[in-house]
Protein backbone atom coordinates (compact mmCIF):
# COMPACT_ATOMS: atom_id res chain seq x y z
CA UNK A 1 0.00 0.00 0.00
CA UNK A 2 1.14 3.52 -0.79
CA UNK A 3 -0.05 6.74 0.83
CA UNK A 4 0.94 10.07 -0.69
CA UNK A 5 0.30 13.42 1.00
CA UNK A 6 0.88 16.81 -0.62
CA UNK A 7 2.82 19.02 1.76
CA UNK A 8 1.13 22.22 3.04
CA UNK A 9 -1.07 21.91 -0.04
CA UNK A 10 -3.18 25.08 0.00
CA UNK A 11 -0.26 27.27 1.03
CA UNK A 12 2.05 25.65 -1.54
CA UNK A 13 -0.40 26.39 -4.37
CA UNK A 14 -0.53 30.03 -3.27
CA UNK A 15 3.28 30.21 -3.41
CA UNK A 16 3.20 28.87 -6.96
CA UNK A 17 0.74 31.59 -7.95
CA UNK A 18 2.70 34.29 -6.09
CA UNK A 19 6.42 33.42 -5.89
CA UNK A 20 7.10 36.62 -3.90
CA UNK A 21 5.66 34.80 -0.88
CA UNK A 22 8.39 32.14 -0.87
CA UNK A 23 10.45 32.04 2.29
CA UNK A 24 7.88 34.04 4.25
CA UNK A 25 5.51 32.77 6.98
CA UNK A 26 2.29 32.29 5.00
CA UNK A 27 -1.06 30.78 5.91
CA UNK A 28 -4.23 30.20 3.94
CA UNK A 29 -7.25 31.12 6.01
CA UNK A 30 -9.75 33.73 7.02
CA UNK A 31 -8.15 37.09 7.66
CA UNK A 32 -10.74 38.43 10.09
CA UNK A 33 -11.09 37.96 13.83
CA UNK A 34 -13.34 34.96 13.10
CA UNK A 35 -10.91 33.37 10.66
CA UNK A 36 -9.04 30.11 11.12
CA UNK A 37 -5.85 28.75 9.57
CA UNK A 38 -6.35 26.05 6.94
CA UNK A 39 -2.77 25.55 5.79
CA UNK A 40 0.60 26.93 6.88
CA UNK A 41 4.06 27.02 5.35
CA UNK A 42 6.92 25.62 7.40
CA UNK A 43 8.21 29.15 7.94
CA UNK A 44 4.93 29.86 9.76
CA UNK A 45 5.01 26.56 11.63
CA UNK A 46 8.32 27.56 13.23
CA UNK A 47 6.28 30.05 15.26
CA UNK A 48 3.81 27.40 16.41
CA UNK A 49 1.22 28.26 13.76
CA UNK A 50 -0.83 25.25 12.62
CA UNK A 51 -4.02 24.38 10.79
CA UNK A 52 -7.20 24.82 12.81
CA UNK A 53 -5.66 27.67 14.81
CA UNK A 54 -7.53 30.96 15.09
CA UNK A 55 -5.99 33.51 12.74
CA UNK A 56 -5.88 36.08 15.55
CA UNK A 57 -3.75 33.73 17.67
CA UNK A 58 -1.53 32.94 14.69
CA UNK A 59 -0.87 36.65 14.15
CA UNK A 60 0.11 37.07 17.80
CA UNK A 61 2.51 34.15 17.53
CA UNK A 62 3.95 35.47 14.25
CA UNK A 63 3.60 39.25 13.76
CA UNK A 64 4.96 39.03 10.17
CA UNK A 65 2.38 36.43 9.18
CA UNK A 66 0.93 36.73 5.66
CA UNK A 67 -2.72 35.59 5.48
CA UNK A 68 -4.00 34.61 2.04
CA UNK A 69 -7.67 33.79 1.39
CA UNK A 70 -8.44 30.38 -0.07
CA UNK A 71 -8.82 29.80 -3.83
CA UNK A 72 -10.64 26.48 -4.09
CA UNK A 73 -10.82 26.49 -7.87
CA UNK A 74 -7.02 26.40 -7.99
CA UNK A 75 -6.79 23.71 -5.31
CA UNK A 76 -9.28 21.55 -7.19
CA UNK A 77 -7.33 22.02 -10.43
CA UNK A 78 -4.07 20.89 -8.80
CA UNK A 79 -5.89 18.04 -7.06
CA UNK A 80 -7.16 16.68 -10.38
CA UNK A 81 -3.66 16.77 -11.83
CA UNK A 82 -2.26 15.12 -8.69
CA UNK A 83 -4.83 12.33 -8.88
CA UNK A 84 -3.98 11.70 -12.54
CA UNK A 85 -0.33 11.15 -11.62
CA UNK A 86 -1.25 8.58 -8.96
CA UNK A 87 -3.60 6.83 -11.40
CA UNK A 88 -0.62 6.33 -13.72
CA UNK A 89 0.66 3.81 -11.16
CA UNK A 90 -2.53 1.81 -10.70
CA UNK A 91 -6.29 2.18 -11.18
CA UNK A 92 -6.73 1.24 -7.52
CA UNK A 93 -6.56 4.76 -6.06
CA UNK A 94 -8.60 6.06 -3.14
CA UNK A 95 -8.55 9.86 -2.76
CA UNK A 96 -8.71 11.43 0.69
CA UNK A 97 -9.79 15.03 0.29
CA UNK A 98 -7.90 17.11 -2.24
CA UNK A 99 -4.34 16.41 -1.20
CA UNK A 100 -4.01 12.77 -0.16
CA UNK A 101 -4.50 9.38 -1.78
CA UNK A 102 -3.97 5.69 -1.14
CA UNK A 103 -2.83 3.41 -3.95
CA UNK A 104 -2.86 -0.40 -3.93
CA UNK A 105 0.34 -1.62 -5.62
CA UNK A 106 -0.14 -5.33 -4.97
CA UNK A 107 -1.08 -5.97 -8.58
CA UNK A 108 2.39 -4.80 -9.59
CA UNK A 109 4.43 -6.84 -7.15
CA UNK A 110 5.85 -9.12 -9.87
CA UNK A 111 6.66 -6.18 -12.12
CA UNK A 112 9.59 -3.80 -12.20
CA UNK A 113 10.12 -1.23 -10.83
CA UNK A 114 9.34 -2.18 -7.24
CA UNK A 115 7.14 -0.24 -4.82
CA UNK A 116 9.92 1.97 -3.43
CA UNK A 117 11.05 2.96 -6.93
CA UNK A 118 7.41 3.68 -7.87
CA UNK A 119 7.00 5.85 -4.79
CA UNK A 120 10.18 7.80 -5.52
CA UNK A 121 9.16 8.21 -9.15
CA UNK A 122 5.72 9.49 -8.16
CA UNK A 123 7.20 12.01 -5.74
CA UNK A 124 9.60 13.23 -8.43
CA UNK A 125 6.80 13.65 -10.97
CA UNK A 126 4.73 15.64 -8.45
CA UNK A 127 7.72 17.91 -7.95
CA UNK A 128 8.58 18.26 -11.66
CA UNK A 129 5.06 18.61 -13.08
CA UNK A 130 3.12 20.26 -10.24
CA UNK A 131 6.01 21.99 -8.44
CA UNK A 132 4.67 20.68 -5.14
CA UNK A 133 6.43 18.83 -2.32
CA UNK A 134 4.98 15.56 -1.10
CA UNK A 135 5.62 12.73 1.32
CA UNK A 136 5.04 9.05 0.55
CA UNK A 137 4.66 6.09 2.88
CA UNK A 138 4.92 2.51 1.63
CA UNK A 139 3.78 -0.35 3.86
CA UNK A 140 1.77 -3.54 3.93
CA UNK A 141 -1.38 -1.81 5.27
CA UNK A 142 -3.15 1.52 4.94
CA UNK A 143 -2.52 2.28 8.62
CA UNK A 144 1.26 2.04 8.36
CA UNK A 145 1.40 3.65 4.91
CA UNK A 146 -0.29 6.77 6.30
CA UNK A 147 1.93 6.77 9.39
CA UNK A 148 4.90 6.42 7.04
CA UNK A 149 3.99 9.44 4.92
CA UNK A 150 3.67 11.53 8.07
CA UNK A 151 7.16 10.51 9.19
CA UNK A 152 8.52 11.24 5.69
CA UNK A 153 7.67 14.97 5.98
CA UNK A 154 10.03 17.76 7.06
CA UNK A 155 10.33 18.47 10.77
CA UNK A 156 10.12 21.84 12.49
CA UNK A 157 12.36 22.23 15.54
CA UNK A 158 14.15 24.82 17.60
CA UNK A 159 17.00 24.84 15.10
CA UNK A 160 14.82 25.34 12.09
CA UNK A 161 13.34 23.07 9.45
CA UNK A 162 14.85 19.62 8.95
CA UNK A 163 14.08 17.84 5.66
CA UNK A 164 12.36 14.48 5.90
CA UNK A 165 13.24 11.41 3.82
CA UNK A 166 10.38 12.14 1.40
CA UNK A 167 9.69 8.43 0.90
CA UNK A 168 9.61 5.98 3.79
CA UNK A 169 9.31 2.19 3.65
CA UNK A 170 7.70 0.87 6.83
CA UNK A 171 9.40 -2.48 7.34
CA UNK A 172 8.06 -5.15 9.71
CA UNK A 173 10.79 -4.16 12.16
CA UNK A 174 9.70 -0.51 12.03
CA UNK A 175 6.06 -1.58 12.50
CA UNK A 176 6.97 -3.41 15.69
CA UNK A 177 8.94 -0.41 16.97
CA UNK A 178 6.07 1.99 16.31
CA UNK A 179 3.53 -0.26 17.99
CA UNK A 180 5.61 -0.02 21.16
CA UNK A 181 6.31 3.71 21.09
CA UNK A 182 3.51 5.57 19.28
CA UNK A 183 0.95 7.60 21.25
CA UNK A 184 -2.61 6.42 20.93
CA UNK A 185 -3.68 9.51 18.99
CA UNK A 186 -1.42 8.40 16.12
CA UNK A 187 -4.02 5.75 15.27
CA UNK A 188 -6.56 6.36 12.55
CA UNK A 189 -9.78 7.84 13.91
CA UNK A 190 -8.44 8.81 17.35
CA UNK A 191 -9.00 12.54 17.75
CA UNK A 192 -8.42 14.74 20.79
CA UNK A 193 -11.72 13.80 22.47
CA UNK A 194 -11.17 10.05 22.09
CA UNK A 195 -7.54 10.36 23.16
CA UNK A 196 -8.65 12.24 26.29
CA UNK A 197 -11.14 9.47 27.16
CA UNK A 198 -8.47 6.81 26.78
CA UNK A 199 -5.92 8.89 28.66
CA UNK A 200 -8.15 9.10 31.71
CA UNK A 201 -7.72 5.33 32.04
CA UNK A 202 -3.98 5.53 31.49
CA UNK A 203 -4.24 4.36 27.88
CA UNK A 204 -1.77 6.79 26.36
CA UNK A 205 0.21 4.56 24.00
CA UNK A 206 -0.78 2.06 21.36
CA UNK A 207 0.83 -0.71 23.39
CA UNK A 208 -1.56 0.05 26.25
CA UNK A 209 -4.52 -1.09 24.14
CA UNK A 210 -3.16 -4.60 23.61
CA UNK A 211 -4.59 -7.12 26.01
CA UNK A 212 -7.35 -4.76 27.13
CA UNK A 213 -10.67 -6.55 27.43
CA UNK A 214 -12.82 -5.66 24.38
CA UNK A 215 -15.88 -4.79 26.47
CA UNK A 216 -13.85 -2.29 28.51
CA UNK A 217 -12.66 -0.50 25.39
CA UNK A 218 -16.17 -0.64 23.93
CA UNK A 219 -17.59 1.27 26.88
CA UNK A 220 -15.25 4.15 25.99
CA UNK A 221 -15.44 4.33 22.19
CA UNK A 222 -18.27 2.00 21.16
CA UNK A 223 -18.02 -1.58 19.91
CA UNK A 224 -17.18 -0.78 16.28
CA UNK A 225 -14.26 1.52 17.06
CA UNK A 226 -13.14 -0.74 19.90
CA UNK A 227 -12.66 -3.62 17.48
CA UNK A 228 -10.85 -1.36 15.03
CA UNK A 229 -8.48 0.09 17.63
CA UNK A 230 -7.72 -3.34 19.07
CA UNK A 231 -6.79 -4.56 15.59
CA UNK A 232 -4.59 -1.51 14.98
CA UNK A 233 -2.81 -2.10 18.30
CA UNK A 234 -1.91 -5.58 17.04
CA UNK A 235 -0.65 -4.11 13.77
CA UNK A 236 -3.65 -5.38 11.79
CA UNK A 237 -5.57 -3.34 9.24
CA UNK A 238 -7.78 -5.29 6.80
CA UNK A 239 -9.08 -2.19 4.99
CA UNK A 240 -8.76 -2.27 1.22
CA UNK A 241 -8.21 0.67 -1.11
CA UNK A 242 -11.66 1.78 -2.30
CA UNK A 243 -11.31 3.10 -5.84
CA UNK A 244 -13.79 5.45 -7.52
CA UNK A 245 -15.14 6.77 -4.24
CA UNK A 246 -17.90 9.26 -5.03
CA UNK A 247 -18.43 12.37 -2.93
CA UNK A 248 -21.48 12.03 -0.69
CA UNK A 249 -22.40 15.69 -0.73
CA UNK A 250 -21.56 19.10 -2.13
CA UNK A 251 -21.90 22.16 0.06
CA UNK A 252 -21.01 25.76 0.72
CA UNK A 253 -20.93 27.62 4.02
CA UNK A 254 -20.01 31.12 5.06
CA UNK A 255 -18.85 32.53 8.38
CA UNK A 256 -20.01 36.14 8.51
CA UNK A 257 -17.75 38.99 9.59
CA UNK A 258 -20.81 40.42 11.36
CA UNK A 259 -23.44 37.99 12.60
CA UNK A 260 -26.77 38.01 10.80
CA UNK A 261 -29.70 39.18 12.90
CA UNK A 262 -32.73 38.60 10.66
CA UNK A 263 -34.26 35.88 8.56
CA UNK A 264 -34.36 38.27 5.59
CA UNK A 265 -30.56 38.65 5.68
CA UNK A 266 -30.08 34.88 5.78
CA UNK A 267 -32.60 34.35 3.02
CA UNK A 268 -30.60 36.75 0.83
CA UNK A 269 -27.40 34.84 1.63
CA UNK A 270 -29.03 31.61 0.48
CA UNK A 271 -29.24 33.01 -3.05
CA UNK A 272 -25.45 33.04 -3.36
CA UNK A 273 -25.15 29.69 -1.54
CA UNK A 274 -27.62 28.03 -3.91
CA UNK A 275 -25.78 29.37 -6.96
CA UNK A 276 -22.45 28.02 -5.69
CA UNK A 277 -23.83 24.57 -4.83
CA UNK A 278 -25.85 24.21 -8.04
CA UNK A 279 -22.80 25.11 -10.14
CA UNK A 280 -20.68 22.54 -8.28
CA UNK A 281 -23.32 19.85 -8.84
CA UNK A 282 -23.47 20.48 -12.57
CA UNK A 283 -19.69 20.58 -12.89
CA UNK A 284 -19.62 17.09 -11.37
CA UNK A 285 -22.47 15.81 -13.53
CA UNK A 286 -24.63 14.87 -10.53
CA UNK A 287 -28.00 15.80 -9.08
CA UNK A 288 -28.95 15.88 -5.40
CA UNK A 289 -31.93 14.31 -3.69
CA UNK A 290 -31.36 15.81 -0.22
CA UNK A 291 -31.08 19.49 0.72
CA UNK A 292 -29.73 20.53 4.12
CA UNK A 293 -29.46 23.96 5.75
CA UNK A 294 -27.11 24.46 8.72
CA UNK A 295 -27.21 27.48 11.04
CA UNK A 296 -24.53 28.15 13.66
CA UNK A 297 -25.28 30.72 16.33
CA UNK A 298 -22.90 33.06 18.14
CA UNK A 299 -22.66 30.62 21.05
CA UNK A 300 -21.28 28.01 18.57
CA UNK A 301 -24.32 25.74 18.83
CA UNK A 302 -25.77 24.57 15.52
CA UNK A 303 -29.17 23.62 14.11
CA UNK A 304 -29.77 21.80 10.83
CA UNK A 305 -32.83 21.05 8.74
CA UNK A 306 -32.98 18.55 5.86
CA UNK A 307 -35.46 17.49 3.22
CA UNK A 308 -35.27 14.53 0.87
CA UNK A 309 -36.85 14.98 -2.56
CA UNK A 310 -38.13 12.28 -4.89
CA UNK A 311 -36.45 13.98 -7.84
CA UNK A 312 -32.90 15.04 -8.58
CA UNK A 313 -32.00 18.71 -8.48
CA UNK A 314 -29.09 20.83 -9.76
CA UNK A 315 -30.94 24.11 -10.34
CA UNK A 316 -30.02 27.14 -8.22
CA UNK A 317 -33.56 28.49 -8.10
CA UNK A 318 -34.92 25.12 -7.08
CA UNK A 319 -32.31 24.68 -4.36
CA UNK A 320 -33.06 28.15 -3.08
CA UNK A 321 -36.80 27.43 -2.84
CA UNK A 322 -36.28 24.36 -0.65
CA UNK A 323 -33.48 25.96 1.39
CA UNK A 324 -35.56 29.01 2.27
CA UNK A 325 -38.47 26.82 3.34
CA UNK A 326 -36.08 24.86 5.59
CA UNK A 327 -34.66 28.08 6.99
CA UNK A 328 -38.16 29.20 7.92
CA UNK A 329 -38.33 26.34 10.46
CA UNK A 330 -35.03 27.29 12.16
CA UNK A 331 -35.46 29.36 15.35
CA UNK A 332 -33.55 32.65 15.39
CA UNK A 333 -33.22 33.03 19.13
CA UNK A 334 -29.82 34.66 18.73
CA UNK A 335 -27.51 36.04 16.04
CA UNK A 336 -26.13 33.70 13.36
CA UNK A 337 -22.39 33.51 12.64
CA UNK A 338 -22.45 30.79 9.95
CA UNK A 339 -24.90 29.61 7.29
CA UNK A 340 -24.39 26.46 5.27
CA UNK A 341 -26.23 24.82 2.38
CA UNK A 342 -25.51 21.21 1.42
CA UNK A 343 -26.79 18.95 -1.33
CA UNK A 344 -26.59 15.22 -0.64
CA UNK A 345 -27.75 11.79 -1.87
CA UNK A 346 -25.91 12.47 -5.12
CA UNK A 347 -26.62 10.49 -8.28
CA UNK A 348 -25.37 10.82 -11.87
CA UNK A 349 -27.18 13.49 -13.82
CA UNK A 350 -27.33 11.33 -16.93
CA UNK A 351 -30.71 9.62 -17.01
CA UNK A 352 -32.05 11.55 -14.01
CA UNK A 353 -35.72 12.37 -14.38
CA UNK A 354 -37.99 14.89 -12.74
CA UNK A 355 -40.73 12.89 -11.06
CA UNK A 356 -44.36 13.80 -11.64
CA UNK A 357 -45.28 12.91 -8.07
CA UNK A 358 -44.01 14.59 -4.93
CA UNK A 359 -44.55 13.40 -1.38
CA UNK A 360 -43.35 15.47 1.56
CA UNK A 361 -44.21 14.62 5.13
CA UNK A 362 -42.51 16.85 7.69
CA UNK A 363 -43.55 19.21 10.42
CA UNK A 364 -44.75 22.41 8.82
CA UNK A 365 -44.97 20.47 5.60
CA UNK A 366 -47.38 22.77 3.74
CA UNK A 367 -44.81 25.49 3.05
CA UNK A 368 -42.11 22.94 2.37
CA UNK A 369 -44.36 20.98 0.01
CA UNK A 370 -45.06 24.14 -1.97
CA UNK A 371 -41.36 24.99 -2.07
CA UNK A 372 -40.47 21.49 -3.24
CA UNK A 373 -43.16 21.61 -5.92
CA UNK A 374 -41.76 24.93 -7.18
CA UNK A 375 -38.28 23.44 -7.04
CA UNK A 376 -39.40 20.53 -9.19
CA UNK A 377 -40.89 22.99 -11.66
CA UNK A 378 -37.61 24.94 -11.81
CA UNK A 379 -35.66 21.73 -12.36
CA UNK A 380 -37.88 20.67 -15.23
CA UNK A 381 -38.31 24.02 -16.98
CA UNK A 382 -34.80 25.45 -16.80
CA UNK A 383 -32.63 22.62 -18.14
CA UNK A 384 -31.86 24.33 -21.45
CA UNK A 385 -31.20 27.66 -19.72
CA UNK A 386 -28.82 26.04 -17.22
CA UNK A 387 -26.87 24.34 -20.01
CA UNK A 388 -26.57 27.60 -21.97
CA UNK A 389 -25.41 29.58 -18.91
CA UNK A 390 -22.87 26.89 -17.99
CA UNK A 391 -21.45 26.91 -21.51
CA UNK A 392 -21.00 30.70 -21.47
CA UNK A 393 -19.29 30.57 -18.09
CA UNK A 394 -17.00 27.75 -19.21
CA UNK A 395 -15.91 29.80 -22.22
CA UNK A 396 -15.68 33.26 -20.68
CA UNK A 397 -15.36 32.76 -16.91
CA UNK A 398 -17.70 32.30 -13.99
CA UNK A 399 -18.47 35.99 -13.64
CA UNK A 400 -19.20 36.51 -17.35
CA UNK A 401 -22.94 36.06 -16.85
CA UNK A 402 -25.25 36.45 -13.89
CA UNK A 403 -28.60 37.69 -12.71
CA UNK A 404 -29.41 41.21 -11.55
CA UNK A 405 -29.11 40.01 -7.95
CA UNK A 406 -25.45 39.14 -8.63
CA UNK A 407 -24.51 42.71 -9.57
CA UNK A 408 -22.27 44.73 -7.29
CA UNK A 409 -20.45 48.03 -7.59
CA UNK A 410 -17.61 46.34 -9.49
CA UNK A 411 -19.77 44.11 -11.67
CA UNK A 412 -20.90 40.56 -11.05
CA UNK A 413 -19.85 39.52 -7.57
CA UNK A 414 -17.38 36.68 -7.18
CA UNK A 415 -19.34 35.03 -4.37
CA UNK A 416 -19.77 32.10 -6.68
CA UNK A 417 -16.54 30.38 -5.65
CA UNK A 418 -17.23 27.35 -3.50
CA UNK A 419 -15.32 27.32 -0.23
CA UNK A 420 -14.27 30.97 -0.54
CA UNK A 421 -15.17 31.69 3.08
CA UNK A 422 -14.74 28.18 4.46
CA UNK A 423 -12.05 29.46 6.85
CA UNK A 424 -13.89 32.58 7.96
CA UNK A 425 -14.27 36.03 6.42
CA UNK A 426 -11.31 37.37 4.47
CA UNK A 427 -11.43 40.66 6.35
CA UNK A 428 -13.42 42.59 8.90
CA UNK A 429 -16.74 44.05 7.85
CA UNK A 430 -16.75 47.83 7.23
CA UNK A 431 -19.15 47.99 10.17
CA UNK A 432 -16.17 47.21 12.39
Secondary structure, 3 states (H helix, E strand, C coil): CEEEEECCHHHHHHHHHCHHHCCCCEEEECCCCCCEEEEECHHHHCCCCCCCCEHHHHHHHCCCCEEECCCHHHHHHHHHHHHHHHHCCCCCEEEECCCEEEECCHHHCCCCCCHHHHHHHHHHHHHHHHCCCEEEEECCCHHHHHHHHHHCCCEEECCEEECCCCEEECCHHHHHHHHHHCEHHHCCCCCHHHHHHHHCCCCCEHHHHCCCCHHHHHHHHCHHHHHHHHHHHCCCCCCCCCCCCCCCEEEEEEEEEEEECCHHHHHHHHHHHHHHHHHHHHHHCEEEEEEEEEEEECCCCEEEEEEEEEEEECCHHHHHHHHHHHHCCCCCCCCEEEEEEEEECCEECCCCCCCCCCCCCCCCHHHHHHHHHHHHHHHHHCHHHHHHHHHHHHHHCCCCCCCHHHEECCEECCCCCCCCCCCCCCCCCCCC
